[in-house]
Amino acid sequence: MRPIYLFLLGFLLALPLSAQQFSIIDNRAIKLYQEGEELTLSRKYDQALAKYRAAIAREGSFLEAYVKASQLLITLGDLSEAEKVALAGKSKLQGKNATPKHAADYGWLFSNLYLKQGKFQEAYRQFQEVDPILDESFRKSMYYSQMKSQMDFLGSQLGDIGEITKEVLPHPLNEFQLQYFPVLTADGNQILFTKRDGTGNFDKEDIYTAFIKEDGGWTPPQGISQTINSPYNEGTCSVTADGNILIYTSCDAPDSQGSCDLYIAYRVNGAWQRPNNMGPKVNSRSWDSQPSLSADGRLLFFSSNRKGGYGGNDIWYSVRQNDGSWSEAKNLGSTLNTPKDEISPFMFFNNEILFFSSDGHQGFGGMDIFLSRVKDGQFQSPENLGLPINDQLDQVALFITAQKDFAYYTELSKAENETENDRSLLYRFKFPEEIYLGENLTVTEGKVFNAKTGEPMDATLSLVSLTNDSTLYQFRSDGKTGDFLMLYPEKAVSGLYVEKKGFLPKIYNVERDKLQNVKDLKVELTPVASGEEFVFENVFFDFDRYDLKPESLSSLKRLHKFLMENPNVNVLITGHTDNVGNAGYNKTLSLERAKSVQGYLVKEGLHPGRILVEGKGDTQPMVPNTTSQNQALNRRITIKVL
């Protein structure tokens, strides 16, 4: 963050006053004032404030001393006292003291004071009043330019202020001295956060978690795992939508690359495995922290102050490779990162909106929360979330549920007396609907079984956009329980592919099979064996044509992958039609469609002898051709292992 003295000097010296401009002639009072200025430059703030107060005590109409005392109190954070001093000085602004210069000094003072207090309407009004009387030379300064930009920003925001109702998370949550950086799984059934008992050197950080109960309450928080929590600090974390991949921050551990590093742990068969340092491709010798995983864990965003950035803390990212390793971290670029600080990234569940905190983009003061939307693969200019989510204080982090209903965050609770300690508590509020977060997501769950034995099994589940063959989400089922979670965008045209080496793939058309509404999908995978057959979904042809449509590419590529992984397998591709039209014509059409699939595979390098084809026309319907929906099911391609 910016050192406080830089702001102090800029703020206090923004309107320098010469001896000839003093509103009084008492040399002793002026001497005290000048001593206060010298102490301010030496950063002896308490002594400087005492000098300004002494000058005021000696000469009650010393306008300049009131201004400097109030400005110093603002910088020291005592806004209530700063306002009292400023109002006392303003009350003396009358008669011969009511010069344009002094009026400008007080107008500038109150503009800054109201900003710091979060009284944005008053700050904006005060600035509009003082702006015309500010000295022309001062209007060319950096201080004026920054204030003018902020006031222009306020002018664009004050006409559209929403409302939020903050609520502290109930017992048994918030039972610790400090808890912060909450994250939840996509179904909202599990919350994870960092817990710390105090701010002392021996008060360590651990990751704690709790679960939703049937009655809507929370279970008592417990350490996430003895495998993860250690004698060292385990802090800010991020978890995939299904809760099976965890990345967290640990500082000063023996295998650390720098001051704070990122570590990764996987939950396999219901148990957390031993975490690993993410290594030099992700971590650096500097501070690396505040991770955010994309919903399926294929993208990692984090904040770091390493070399090669644009400012103090920047947002960086890394991509998980097919072999499970992570790519070398890259800076997210100057659209988001600034010469100041960008921290606490959070990639929303649709992988299209990144939230982060910054004091480098135009805001209300301190750190504000911004979002950047992804368009054509590029992050767009950040948008301030506006009032009242942001205000004059620091907003450090925000987590929004997959259902877009609640935003979770941490708020500092100041101690009421010296015998108590400050606390940080977990809060939430209803996220404003007017801030568009993309189309709705459906969160569903299911299980994967072995079709022959009925045993649960691990498998890869990929939700793929059939429009452009891009993988929207990729999850794994649990090998012990078979459980999996999947996210479905509301308007996507997509296919769900369930795959495991040695088994026939299971392919769904999400929209036709209405998977968004299936809350407990049972997926059975059949071991590869002679005579086994599966429906080759998501292969599309125009009416009365046998040319493969581009939307077929996702399924074709997976069939090619299946045959490459099983080099001893030969298949029979069979085309089927509904009962509309001449039976002989339908048989010919179904054969040509099967040949189109064969042609793709041969073109991709497979030997033609491995791929036989036939056309059955309408002779083998899956279901009676009594409705248009049934006829659509009967228009299909099947794959049989020979």
C-alpha positions as CSV (number, residue, x, y, z in Angstrom):
1,M,0.0,0.0,0.0
2,R,1.0,3.6,-0.4
3,P,3.1,4.8,2.6
4,I,1.1,7.2,4.7
5,Y,3.7,9.9,4.7
6,L,3.4,10.4,0.9
7,F,-0.2,11.1,1.2
8,L,0.4,13.2,4.2
9,L,2.9,15.5,2.6
10,G,0.8,15.8,-0.6
11,F,-2.3,16.6,1.4
12,L,-0.8,19.0,3.9
13,L,1.3,20.9,1.3
14,A,-1.3,21.0,-1.4
15,L,-2.2,24.6,-0.6
16,P,1.0,26.2,0.8
17,L,0.5,29.5,2.5
18,S,3.1,32.2,2.8
19,A,3.6,34.5,5.8
20,Q,1.9,37.4,4.0
21,Q,-1.3,35.4,3.7
22,F,-1.8,34.7,7.4
23,S,-5.1,35.8,8.9
24,I,-3.4,37.0,12.1
25,I,-0.4,39.2,13.1
26,D,0.6,37.5,16.4
27,N,4.2,36.5,15.8
28,R,4.3,34.0,18.6
29,A,1.3,32.1,17.2
30,I,2.8,32.2,13.7
31,K,6.1,30.9,15.2
32,L,4.2,27.9,16.7
33,Y,2.5,27.3,13.4
34,Q,5.8,27.2,11.6
35,E,7.3,24.9,14.1
36,G,4.3,22.6,13.5
37,E,5.1,22.6,9.7
38,E,8.7,21.6,10.4
39,L,7.6,18.8,12.7
40,T,5.2,17.6,10.0
41,L,8.0,17.4,7.4
42,S,10.0,15.3,10.0
43,R,6.9,13.0,10.4
44,K,6.6,13.9,14.1
45,Y,2.9,14.1,13.8
46,D,1.8,14.2,17.5
47,Q,4.3,17.0,18.2
48,A,3.2,18.9,15.1
49,L,-0.5,18.7,16.1
50,A,0.4,20.0,19.6
51,K,2.0,23.1,18.0
52,Y,-1.0,23.8,15.8
53,R,-3.3,23.5,18.8
54,A,-1.0,25.8,20.8
55,A,-1.2,28.4,17.9
56,I,-5.0,28.2,18.0
57,A,-5.1,28.5,21.8
58,R,-2.9,31.7,21.6
59,E,-4.9,33.2,18.7
60,G,-8.5,31.8,18.3
61,S,-8.9,33.3,14.8
62,F,-5.8,31.7,13.3
63,L,-7.6,30.2,10.2
64,E,-4.5,28.5,8.8
65,A,-3.7,26.7,12.0
66,Y,-7.2,25.2,12.1
67,V,-6.8,23.9,8.5
68,K,-3.4,22.3,9.2
69,A,-4.6,20.7,12.4
70,S,-7.7,19.3,10.8
71,Q,-5.7,18.0,7.8
72,L,-3.2,16.3,10.1
73,L,-6.1,14.7,12.1
74,I,-7.5,13.4,8.8
75,T,-4.2,11.8,7.9
76,L,-3.9,10.3,11.4
77,G,-7.5,8.8,11.0
78,D,-9.3,10.8,13.7
79,L,-12.0,12.1,11.4
80,S,-14.4,13.0,14.2
81,E,-11.9,15.4,15.8
82,A,-10.8,16.6,12.4
83,E,-14.4,17.7,11.7
84,K,-14.7,19.5,15.0
85,V,-11.5,21.4,14.4
86,A,-12.5,22.3,10.8
87,L,-15.9,23.5,11.9
88,A,-14.4,25.6,14.6
89,G,-12.1,27.2,12.1
90,K,-14.9,27.7,9.6
91,S,-16.9,29.6,12.2
92,K,-14.0,32.2,12.3
93,L,-14.3,32.6,8.5
94,Q,-16.0,36.0,8.6
95,G,-15.4,39.7,8.2
96,K,-11.9,40.5,6.9
97,N,-10.9,36.8,7.2
98,A,-13.5,35.8,4.6
99,T,-11.1,36.2,1.7
100,P,-11.4,34.0,-1.4
101,K,-8.1,32.4,-0.6
102,H,-9.3,31.3,2.9
103,A,-12.7,30.2,1.5
104,A,-10.8,28.1,-1.0
105,D,-8.6,26.6,1.8
106,Y,-11.7,25.5,3.8
107,G,-13.6,24.4,0.7
108,W,-10.7,22.1,-0.2
109,L,-10.4,20.9,3.4
110,F,-14.1,19.9,3.7
111,S,-14.0,18.3,0.2
112,N,-11.2,16.0,1.5
113,L,-12.8,15.5,4.9
114,Y,-16.2,14.5,3.5
115,L,-14.5,12.0,1.1
116,K,-12.7,10.4,4.0
117,Q,-15.9,10.2,6.0
118,G,-17.8,8.6,3.1
119,K,-20.2,11.6,2.9
120,F,-20.0,11.6,-0.9
121,Q,-23.0,13.8,-1.6
122,E,-21.5,16.5,0.7
123,A,-18.0,16.1,-0.8
124,Y,-19.3,16.5,-4.3
125,R,-21.4,19.5,-3.4
126,Q,-18.5,21.1,-1.5
127,F,-16.1,20.6,-4.4
128,Q,-18.6,22.1,-6.9
129,E,-18.7,25.2,-4.7
130,V,-14.9,25.6,-4.2
131,D,-13.8,24.6,-7.7
132,P,-14.4,28.0,-9.3
133,I,-12.4,29.9,-6.7
134,L,-9.3,27.7,-6.6
135,D,-6.1,29.4,-7.7
136,E,-5.3,28.8,-11.3
137,S,-1.7,27.6,-10.5
138,F,-3.1,25.1,-8.1
139,R,-5.5,23.8,-10.7
140,K,-2.5,22.7,-12.7
141,S,-1.2,20.5,-9.9
142,M,-1.4,16.7,-9.5
143,Y,-3.4,17.1,-6.3
144,Y,-6.2,19.0,-8.1
145,S,-6.1,16.6,-11.1
146,Q,-6.6,13.6,-8.8
147,M,-9.4,15.3,-6.9
148,K,-11.2,16.4,-10.1
149,S,-11.1,12.9,-11.5
150,Q,-12.5,11.5,-8.3
151,M,-15.3,14.1,-8.2
152,D,-16.1,13.4,-11.9
153,F,-16.4,9.7,-10.9
154,L,-18.6,10.5,-8.0
155,G,-20.8,12.6,-10.3
156,S,-21.4,9.5,-12.4
157,Q,-22.2,7.3,-9.4
158,L,-24.3,9.3,-7.0
159,G,-27.5,9.1,-9.0
160,D,-27.6,5.3,-8.9
161,I,-27.1,4.1,-5.4
162,G,-28.5,0.7,-4.5
163,E,-29.1,-0.8,-1.1
164,I,-27.6,-3.9,0.6
165,T,-28.4,-5.4,4.0
166,K,-25.3,-6.9,5.6
167,E,-25.8,-9.9,8.0
168,V,-23.2,-11.5,10.1
169,L,-23.0,-15.3,9.7
170,P,-24.7,-17.1,12.6
171,H,-23.4,-19.3,15.4
172,P,-21.5,-21.6,15.3
173,L,-19.6,-19.6,12.7
174,N,-17.7,-16.5,13.9
175,E,-16.7,-18.0,17.2
176,F,-13.0,-17.3,16.8
177,Q,-11.1,-14.0,17.3
178,L,-10.3,-13.7,13.7
179,Q,-11.9,-15.4,10.6
180,Y,-11.5,-14.1,7.1
181,F,-11.5,-14.8,3.4
182,P,-14.5,-17.1,3.1
183,V,-15.1,-19.3,0.0
184,L,-17.9,-21.8,-0.7
185,T,-18.4,-24.8,-2.9
186,A,-20.8,-24.4,-5.8
187,D,-23.7,-26.1,-4.1
188,G,-23.3,-23.7,-1.1
189,N,-23.1,-26.7,1.3
190,Q,-19.5,-26.1,2.5
191,I,-17.7,-23.0,3.6
192,L,-14.0,-22.7,4.0
193,F,-12.1,-19.8,5.7
194,T,-8.9,-18.8,7.4
195,K,-9.0,-18.9,11.2
196,R,-6.6,-17.1,13.6
197,D,-6.8,-16.7,17.3
198,G,-5.0,-13.3,17.5
199,T,-2.5,-11.0,15.9
200,G,0.5,-12.1,18.0
201,N,3.6,-13.7,16.5
202,F,2.6,-17.1,17.9
203,D,-1.1,-16.9,16.8
204,K,-1.0,-19.1,13.7
205,E,-3.4,-19.4,10.8
206,D,-5.3,-22.5,9.8
207,I,-7.9,-23.4,7.3
208,Y,-11.3,-24.3,8.8
209,T,-14.5,-25.6,7.2
210,A,-18.1,-26.1,8.1
211,F,-21.1,-27.7,6.3
212,I,-24.8,-26.8,5.9
213,K,-27.1,-29.0,8.0
214,E,-30.6,-30.1,7.0
215,D,-32.2,-27.4,9.1
216,G,-30.2,-24.7,7.3
217,G,-27.7,-24.1,10.1
218,W,-24.0,-24.7,10.0
219,T,-22.0,-27.5,11.6
220,P,-19.3,-26.4,14.1
221,P,-16.2,-25.3,12.2
222,Q,-13.3,-27.8,12.2
223,G,-9.8,-27.8,10.8
224,I,-10.0,-28.9,7.2
225,S,-7.5,-31.7,7.7
226,Q,-4.4,-32.6,9.7
227,T,-2.7,-33.3,6.4
228,I,-3.1,-29.7,5.4
229,N,-3.0,-27.7,8.7
230,S,0.5,-27.8,10.1
231,P,2.7,-26.0,12.7
232,Y,3.2,-23.3,10.0
233,N,0.6,-20.8,8.7
234,E,-2.1,-22.0,6.3
235,G,-4.0,-19.0,5.1
236,T,-6.2,-17.6,2.3
237,C,-7.5,-20.4,0.2
238,S,-9.5,-21.3,-2.9
239,V,-11.4,-24.5,-3.7
240,T,-12.9,-25.9,-6.9
241,A,-16.7,-25.9,-7.3
242,D,-16.8,-29.6,-6.2
243,G,-14.5,-29.0,-3.3
244,N,-11.9,-31.5,-4.5
245,I,-8.9,-29.2,-5.3
246,L,-7.6,-26.8,-2.7
247,I,-4.9,-24.1,-3.3
248,Y,-3.9,-22.1,-0.2
249,T,-1.2,-19.7,1.1
250,S,1.5,-20.7,3.5
251,C,4.2,-18.4,4.7
252,D,7.8,-19.2,5.9
253,A,7.4,-23.0,5.5
254,P,10.7,-25.0,5.1
255,D,10.1,-25.7,1.4
256,S,9.0,-22.1,0.7
257,Q,10.3,-20.4,-2.5
258,G,9.8,-16.9,-0.9
259,S,8.0,-15.2,2.0
260,C,4.6,-16.7,1.2
261,D,3.9,-19.4,-1.4
262,L,1.0,-21.2,-2.9
263,Y,0.4,-24.9,-2.1
264,I,-2.0,-27.4,-3.7
265,A,-3.8,-30.4,-2.3
266,Y,-6.2,-32.9,-3.9
267,R,-9.1,-34.8,-2.2
268,V,-9.0,-38.4,-3.5
269,N,-11.5,-41.0,-2.4
270,G,-12.9,-38.6,0.2
271,A,-9.5,-37.8,1.9
272,W,-7.1,-34.9,1.5
273,Q,-3.8,-35.9,0.1
274,R,-0.5,-34.3,1.3
275,P,-0.2,-30.8,-0.1
276,N,2.7,-29.8,-2.4
277,N,4.4,-26.5,-3.0
278,M,3.3,-25.4,-6.5
279,G,7.0,-24.9,-7.4
280,P,9.0,-22.2,-9.2
281,K,6.8,-21.9,-12.2
282,V,4.0,-20.5,-10.0
283,N,5.8,-19.3,-6.9
284,S,8.6,-16.7,-6.7
285,R,11.1,-15.4,-4.1
286,S,8.5,-12.6,-3.4
287,W,5.0,-12.6,-1.8
288,D,2.6,-15.0,-3.6
289,S,-0.9,-15.2,-2.1
290,Q,-4.7,-14.9,-2.3
291,P,-5.4,-17.6,-4.9
292,S,-8.6,-18.1,-6.9
293,L,-9.2,-21.2,-8.8
294,S,-11.7,-21.4,-11.7
295,A,-14.7,-23.5,-11.0
296,D,-13.1,-26.7,-12.4
297,G,-9.6,-25.9,-11.3
298,R,-8.0,-25.4,-14.7
299,L,-7.1,-21.8,-14.1
300,L,-5.4,-20.2,-11.2
301,F,-5.3,-16.4,-10.4
302,F,-3.4,-15.0,-7.5
303,S,-1.7,-11.8,-6.3
304,S,2.0,-11.2,-6.1
305,N,4.5,-8.4,-5.7
306,R,7.2,-10.2,-7.7
307,K,9.4,-8.5,-10.3
308,G,8.0,-8.0,-13.8
309,G,4.7,-6.5,-12.7
310,Y,3.2,-3.0,-13.2
311,G,3.0,-1.9,-9.5
312,G,3.2,-3.1,-5.9
313,N,0.9,-6.1,-6.0
314,D,-0.4,-7.4,-9.4
315,I,-2.7,-10.2,-10.5
316,W,-1.0,-13.2,-12.1
317,Y,-2.3,-16.4,-13.5
318,S,-1.2,-20.0,-14.3
319,V,-2.9,-22.8,-16.4
320,R,-3.2,-26.4,-15.4
321,Q,-1.7,-28.7,-18.1
322,N,-3.1,-32.0,-19.3
323,D,-0.5,-33.8,-17.2
324,G,-1.6,-32.0,-14.1
325,S,1.4,-29.6,-13.9
326,W,1.0,-25.9,-13.9
327,S,2.3,-23.4,-16.6
328,E,4.7,-20.6,-15.8
329,A,2.8,-17.8,-14.2
330,K,2.1,-14.7,-16.3
331,N,1.1,-11.2,-15.5
332,L,-2.6,-10.6,-16.3
333,G,-1.6,-7.3,-18.1
334,S,-2.1,-3.6,-17.8
335,T,-5.9,-3.6,-18.5
336,L,-6.3,-4.8,-14.9
337,N,-3.0,-4.2,-13.2
338,T,-1.9,-0.6,-12.4
339,P,1.2,1.1,-10.8
340,K,-0.6,0.7,-7.5
341,D,-2.1,-2.5,-5.9
342,E,-4.4,-5.2,-7.3
343,I,-5.2,-8.0,-4.8
344,S,-7.7,-10.7,-3.9
345,P,-8.8,-12.0,-7.4
346,F,-12.0,-14.1,-7.5
347,M,-13.0,-15.8,-10.8
348,F,-16.8,-16.3,-10.8
349,F,-18.2,-19.8,-11.5
350,N,-19.0,-19.1,-15.1
351,N,-15.3,-18.4,-15.9
352,E,-16.3,-15.1,-17.5
353,I,-16.0,-12.5,-14.8
354,L,-13.0,-11.8,-12.6
355,F,-13.5,-9.8,-9.4
356,F,-10.5,-8.1,-7.7
357,S,-9.6,-5.3,-5.2
358,S,-7.6,-2.3,-6.3
359,D,-6.6,1.2,-5.3
360,G,-5.2,1.9,-8.8
361,H,-8.5,2.3,-10.7
362,Q,-10.8,5.2,-10.0
363,G,-12.8,4.5,-6.9
364,F,-14.3,5.9,-3.7
365,G,-11.2,5.8,-1.6
366,G,-8.8,3.1,-0.5
367,M,-9.3,-0.3,-2.0
368,D,-12.5,-0.9,-4.1
369,I,-13.9,-4.1,-5.6
370,F,-14.0,-4.2,-9.4
371,L,-15.0,-6.7,-12.0
372,S,-13.6,-7.4,-15.4
373,R,-15.6,-9.3,-18.0
374,V,-14.0,-11.7,-20.5
375,K,-14.9,-11.0,-24.1
376,D,-13.4,-12.9,-27.0
377,G,-10.8,-14.3,-24.7
378,Q,-9.7,-10.9,-23.4
379,F,-10.3,-9.2,-20.0
380,Q,-12.2,-5.9,-20.5
381,S,-11.8,-2.6,-18.7
382,P,-12.6,-2.9,-15.0
383,E,-16.0,-1.8,-13.7
384,N,-16.4,-0.4,-10.2
385,L,-19.1,-2.2,-8.3
386,G,-20.3,1.1,-7.0
387,L,-22.1,2.2,-3.8
388,P,-22.9,0.8,-1.4
389,I,-20.7,-2.3,-2.0
390,N,-17.7,0.1,-2.2
391,D,-17.3,3.0,0.1
392,Q,-14.5,5.2,1.6
393,L,-12.9,2.3,3.4
394,D,-10.9,-0.6,2.1
395,Q,-12.9,-3.4,0.4
396,V,-10.4,-6.3,0.3
397,A,-12.2,-9.3,-1.1
398,L,-15.6,-10.6,-2.2
399,F,-16.9,-14.1,-2.9
400,I,-20.2,-14.6,-4.8
401,T,-22.1,-17.9,-4.8
402,A,-22.8,-19.8,-8.0
403,Q,-26.5,-19.1,-7.6
404,K,-25.6,-15.3,-7.6
405,D,-27.8,-14.8,-4.5
406,F,-25.2,-13.9,-1.8
407,A,-21.8,-12.2,-1.6
408,Y,-19.6,-13.2,1.3
409,Y,-16.9,-11.1,2.8
410,T,-15.0,-10.2,6.0
411,E,-15.6,-7.1,8.1
412,L,-13.4,-5.8,10.9
413,S,-15.2,-5.3,14.3
414,K,-13.4,-2.6,16.4
415,A,-13.0,-3.3,20.1
416,E,-15.3,-1.1,22.2
417,N,-12.7,-0.7,25.0
418,E,-8.9,-1.2,25.6
419,T,-9.5,-4.5,27.4
420,E,-11.0,-6.1,24.3
421,N,-9.3,-7.0,21.0
422,D,-10.4,-6.2,17.5
423,R,-12.3,-9.0,15.7
424,S,-12.8,-9.9,12.1
425,L,-16.2,-11.6,11.3
426,L,-17.7,-13.3,8.3
427,Y,-20.7,-11.5,6.7
428,R,-22.9,-11.8,3.6
429,F,-25.4,-9.7,1.7
430,K,-27.8,-10.3,-1.2
431,F,-25.9,-9.5,-4.3
432,P,-27.6,-6.8,-6.4
433,E,-29.4,-8.3,-9.4
434,E,-28.7,-5.2,-11.5
435,I,-25.0,-6.1,-11.6
436,Y,-25.1,-8.6,-14.5
437,L,-23.2,-11.8,-13.9
438,G,-24.0,-13.7,-17.0
439,E,-26.6,-16.4,-17.6
440,N,-27.8,-18.6,-14.7
441,L,-25.9,-21.7,-13.7
442,T,-27.5,-24.9,-12.6
443,V,-25.5,-26.9,-10.1
444,T,-26.3,-30.7,-10.2
445,E,-24.8,-33.8,-8.7
446,G,-24.6,-37.4,-9.6
447,K,-22.7,-40.7,-9.3
448,V,-20.6,-42.8,-11.7
449,F,-20.8,-46.6,-11.5
450,N,-19.3,-49.6,-13.2
451,A,-22.2,-50.9,-15.3
452,K,-21.1,-54.5,-14.7
453,T,-20.3,-54.5,-11.0
454,G,-22.3,-51.6,-9.7
455,E,-19.2,-50.2,-7.9
456,P,-18.6,-46.5,-7.7
457,M,-15.7,-45.3,-9.8
458,D,-13.6,-42.3,-10.7
459,A,-14.0,-40.8,-14.2
460,T,-13.5,-37.5,-16.0
461,L,-16.7,-35.5,-16.8
462,S,-16.3,-32.8,-19.4
463,L,-19.0,-30.3,-20.3
464,V,-18.3,-29.1,-23.8
465,S,-19.8,-26.3,-25.9
466,L,-20.9,-28.0,-29.1
467,T,-20.8,-24.6,-30.9
468,N,-17.1,-24.1,-30.7
469,D,-15.8,-27.4,-29.1
470,S,-14.5,-25.5,-26.0
471,T,-14.5,-27.2,-22.6
472,L,-16.7,-25.3,-20.3
473,Y,-16.0,-27.4,-17.2
474,Q,-14.1,-30.5,-16.4
475,F,-14.6,-32.4,-13.1
476,R,-13.8,-35.9,-11.7
477,S,-16.0,-38.3,-9.9
478,D,-14.8,-39.6,-6.5
479,G,-13.3,-43.1,-6.7
480,K,-14.7,-44.1,-3.4
481,T,-18.3,-42.8,-3.7
482,G,-18.7,-42.1,-7.4
483,D,-20.0,-38.6,-6.5
484,F,-19.5,-35.7,-8.9
485,L,-20.7,-32.2,-9.4
486,M,-21.4,-30.4,-12.6
487,L,-22.3,-26.8,-13.6
488,Y,-24.6,-26.2,-16.6
489,P,-24.9,-22.7,-18.2
490,E,-28.6,-22.0,-18.8
491,K,-28.3,-21.2,-22.6
492,A,-25.3,-23.2,-23.7
493,V,-25.6,-25.8,-26.4
494,S,-23.5,-28.5,-24.8
495,G,-22.6,-32.1,-24.5
496,L,-21.5,-34.0,-21.4
497,Y,-18.8,-36.6,-21.9
498,V,-18.0,-39.1,-19.2
499,E,-14.8,-41.0,-19.9
500,K,-12.4,-43.4,-18.3
501,K,-9.6,-45.4,-19.9
502,G,-10.8,-49.0,-20.5
503,F,-14.4,-48.1,-20.6
504,L,-16.9,-47.1,-23.3
505,P,-17.6,-43.3,-23.1
506,K,-21.0,-42.1,-22.1
507,I,-22.2,-39.2,-24.1
508,Y,-25.2,-36.9,-23.4
509,N,-26.8,-34.0,-25.2
510,V,-27.4,-31.7,-22.2
511,E,-30.4,-29.8,-23.7
512,R,-32.2,-32.8,-25.2
513,D,-31.6,-35.0,-22.2
514,K,-32.6,-32.2,-19.9
515,L,-29.6,-32.7,-17.6
516,Q,-30.0,-29.3,-16.0
517,N,-33.0,-30.7,-14.2
518,V,-31.5,-34.0,-13.1
519,K,-30.3,-33.6,-9.6
520,D,-28.9,-37.1,-9.1
521,L,-27.7,-38.3,-12.5
522,K,-26.6,-42.0,-12.4
523,V,-23.9,-42.7,-15.0
524,E,-23.0,-46.3,-15.8
525,L,-19.7,-46.9,-17.7
526,T,-19.3,-50.2,-19.5
527,P,-15.9,-51.9,-19.6
528,V,-14.5,-52.3,-23.2
529,A,-15.5,-55.7,-24.4
530,S,-16.5,-57.4,-27.6
531,G,-20.2,-56.9,-28.4
532,E,-20.6,-53.8,-26.1
533,E,-22.3,-50.8,-27.8
534,F,-23.1,-47.2,-27.0
535,V,-25.1,-44.4,-28.6
536,F,-22.8,-41.9,-30.3
537,E,-24.5,-38.7,-29.3
538,N,-24.0,-35.1,-30.6
539,V,-23.3,-36.1,-34.2
540,F,-25.4,-33.8,-36.3
541,F,-26.6,-33.8,-39.9
542,D,-28.9,-31.5,-41.8
543,F,-32.3,-32.9,-42.8
544,D,-31.9,-35.4,-45.6
545,R,-28.1,-34.9,-45.7
546,Y,-25.1,-37.0,-44.6
547,D,-22.5,-34.2,-44.3
548,L,-21.2,-33.8,-40.7
549,K,-22.1,-30.5,-39.2
550,P,-19.4,-28.5,-37.3
551,E,-21.2,-29.1,-34.0
552,S,-20.3,-32.8,-34.4
553,L,-16.6,-32.1,-33.8
554,S,-16.6,-32.6,-30.0
555,S,-17.9,-36.2,-30.3
556,L,-15.8,-37.1,-33.3
557,K,-12.6,-36.0,-31.4
558,R,-13.6,-38.2,-28.4
559,L,-14.3,-41.2,-30.5
560,H,-10.8,-40.8,-32.1
561,K,-9.3,-40.5,-28.6
562,F,-11.1,-43.6,-27.5
563,L,-9.8,-45.6,-30.4
564,M,-6.2,-44.3,-29.9
565,E,-6.3,-45.3,-26.3
566,N,-7.6,-48.8,-27.2
567,P,-5.4,-49.8,-30.2
568,N,-6.7,-53.4,-30.2
569,V,-10.3,-52.3,-30.5
570,N,-12.2,-52.4,-33.8
571,V,-15.6,-50.9,-34.1
572,L,-18.8,-51.1,-36.2
573,I,-20.4,-47.7,-36.9
574,T,-24.2,-48.1,-37.5
575,G,-26.5,-45.4,-38.8
576,H,-30.2,-45.3,-37.8
577,T,-33.1,-43.2,-38.9
578,D,-36.7,-42.6,-37.9
579,N,-39.6,-44.0,-39.9
580,V,-40.3,-40.9,-41.9
581,G,-39.8,-41.6,-45.7
582,N,-39.1,-44.7,-47.8
583,A,-37.4,-47.5,-46.0
584,G,-34.9,-48.2,-48.8
585,Y,-34.0,-44.5,-48.9
586,N,-33.6,-44.4,-45.1
587,K,-31.2,-47.4,-45.2
588,T,-29.0,-45.7,-47.8
589,L,-29.0,-42.4,-45.9
590,S,-28.1,-44.1,-42.6
591,L,-25.2,-45.9,-44.3
592,E,-23.9,-42.7,-45.8
593,R,-24.0,-41.0,-42.4
594,A,-22.0,-43.9,-40.9
595,K,-19.5,-43.5,-43.7
596,S,-19.1,-39.8,-42.9
597,V,-18.0,-40.7,-39.3
598,Q,-15.7,-43.4,-40.7
599,G,-14.2,-40.8,-43.1
600,Y,-13.4,-38.4,-40.3
601,L,-11.6,-41.1,-38.4
602,V,-9.6,-42.3,-41.4
603,K,-8.6,-38.7,-42.2
604,E,-7.3,-38.4,-38.6
605,G,-5.0,-41.4,-39.2
606,L,-6.9,-44.5,-38.1
607,H,-6.6,-47.6,-40.3
608,P,-9.8,-48.2,-42.3
609,G,-9.8,-51.8,-41.3
610,R,-10.5,-50.9,-37.7
611,I,-13.7,-49.1,-38.7
612,L,-16.6,-51.0,-40.3
613,V,-19.9,-49.3,-41.2
614,E,-23.5,-50.3,-41.9
615,G,-26.9,-48.6,-42.3
616,K,-30.0,-50.0,-40.6
617,G,-32.4,-47.3,-41.6
618,D,-35.6,-47.4,-39.5
619,T,-35.4,-51.1,-38.7
620,Q,-34.0,-50.9,-35.1
621,P,-35.8,-48.1,-33.3
622,M,-34.8,-47.4,-29.7
623,V,-38.3,-46.3,-28.9
624,P,-41.6,-46.3,-30.8
625,N,-41.8,-43.6,-33.5
626,T,-44.9,-42.2,-31.9
627,T,-43.8,-38.7,-31.1
628,S,-41.4,-36.2,-32.6
629,Q,-39.2,-36.6,-29.5
630,N,-39.0,-40.3,-30.0
631,Q,-38.2,-39.9,-33.6
632,A,-35.3,-37.6,-32.7
633,L,-34.0,-40.4,-30.4
634,N,-34.2,-42.9,-33.2
635,R,-32.1,-40.7,-35.5
636,R,-28.7,-41.8,-34.2
637,I,-25.3,-43.3,-34.7
638,T,-24.2,-46.3,-32.6
639,I,-20.7,-47.6,-32.0
640,K,-20.2,-51.4,-31.3
641,V,-17.0,-53.0,-30.2
642,L,-16.1,-56.0,-32.5
